[in-house]
């Protein structure tokens, strides 16, 4: 296991008082060939005082975790490491605070690992001997793409079910049947979870998934989908098989989420944008359950969902509130939901300039690039169909948006109050009405820059207030 050079003096100091091990996600990520961002060190055979004594000369130490046997060490480079003692945990009450934690330097390797949630997170690395310590066969589970609980104590913290959701999605894992059964047995404890902890797991699902459908499948297999009724309503909601041969709306949504992760536009984006786009794709069809009906169309009976785009706004907002998403997320997500079919409104030639200007304005703070990413995922989420009926329209929309400098920004008013004053108009209540009228004309293509805007203004001055000379 390749460790950063600045960790060498830390490990050397810890070896003087105990047996340091690299534990947790860093070992898992190393085995998966991924870069490990956080290195946690567990030291057996030492006291808390021993740890603090040998670490203090190396950097700033934060002993806020003393009761848990944890010291945060901050090196001069700014890098932080969590260094802890092995510990026992026992459930004493409801909720995530209902645990008694006791550091125990004499705890054996297997006992120390048993408190971890999944076998893939219970693997340790001995940096002195260069060997792996894997008492619960986590490496074999990684090779089998299996997510399996470490011990029956798994049921003591309901958050572990949502951790299963995001781990399955991030690492393309299938939930072990025994673990799924344990998750089902604690479904009633969902209400113990604070919303901020729920959001923390959904946040990882939205930002870090390699196959998000695996996470949705975990919710189905564990019976926890019921705790997210806006998603549960998608299961068994029918779709016309000609356009959606993949099945019901939840199946379609899962395929769409996977399609988004395969889009370079998503994978190359900053975490916040990945988060917003993934949530928009997850929720793009949540309006369908309230709109889906069987009716005759083009001479045959079909499943249709007229109006499902705007109908999705309310359930999307409810879901985002339920999982504790930041308040600024819904305003950036719901316009994408409400307009995700608009590329079909312009005929075979696509949306025209006026429609694009108005669309860019309507969906802000989201952008047309954001909308195109959601549209592409929707089009590609219908296997075995390839989306060839929609993808050319989406590409045409985006090319035109880029030509008009609208792909990543909405139109802003060209004509401002200072322009009205420059032609002699007096500031007053009529200003807003005239500026609103001017902006509507701008969106309709009447002018595009300051010079043509002034010409339009002079031709549209209020008749009851001629300009001063």
Buried (B, 14 or more C-beta within 10 A) or exposed (E): BEBEEBBEEBBEBBBEBBBBBBBBBBBBBBBBEEEBEEBBBBBBBBBBEBBBBBBBEBBEBEBEBEEBBBBBBBBEEEBBBBBBBBBBBEEEEEBEEEBEBEBBBEBEBBEBBBBBBBBBBBBBBBBEEEEBBBBBBBBEBBEEEBBBBBBEBBBBBBBBBBBBBBBBBBBEBBBBEEBBEBBEEBBEBBEBBEEEBBBBBBBBBBBBBBBBBBBBBBBBBBBBBEBBEBBBBBBEBBBBEEBBEBBBBBBBBBBBBBBBBEBEBBEEBEEBBBBBBBBBBBBBBBBBBBBBEEEEEEEEEBBBBEEBBEBBBBBBBBBBEBBBBEEEBBEBBBBBBBBBEBBEEBEEEBBEBEBBBBBBBEBBEBBBBBBBBBBBBBBBBBBEBEBEEBBBBBBBBBEBBEEBEBBEEBBEBBBBBEBBEEEEBEEEEBBEEBBEEBBEBBBEEBBBEEEBBBEBBEEEBEEEEEEEE
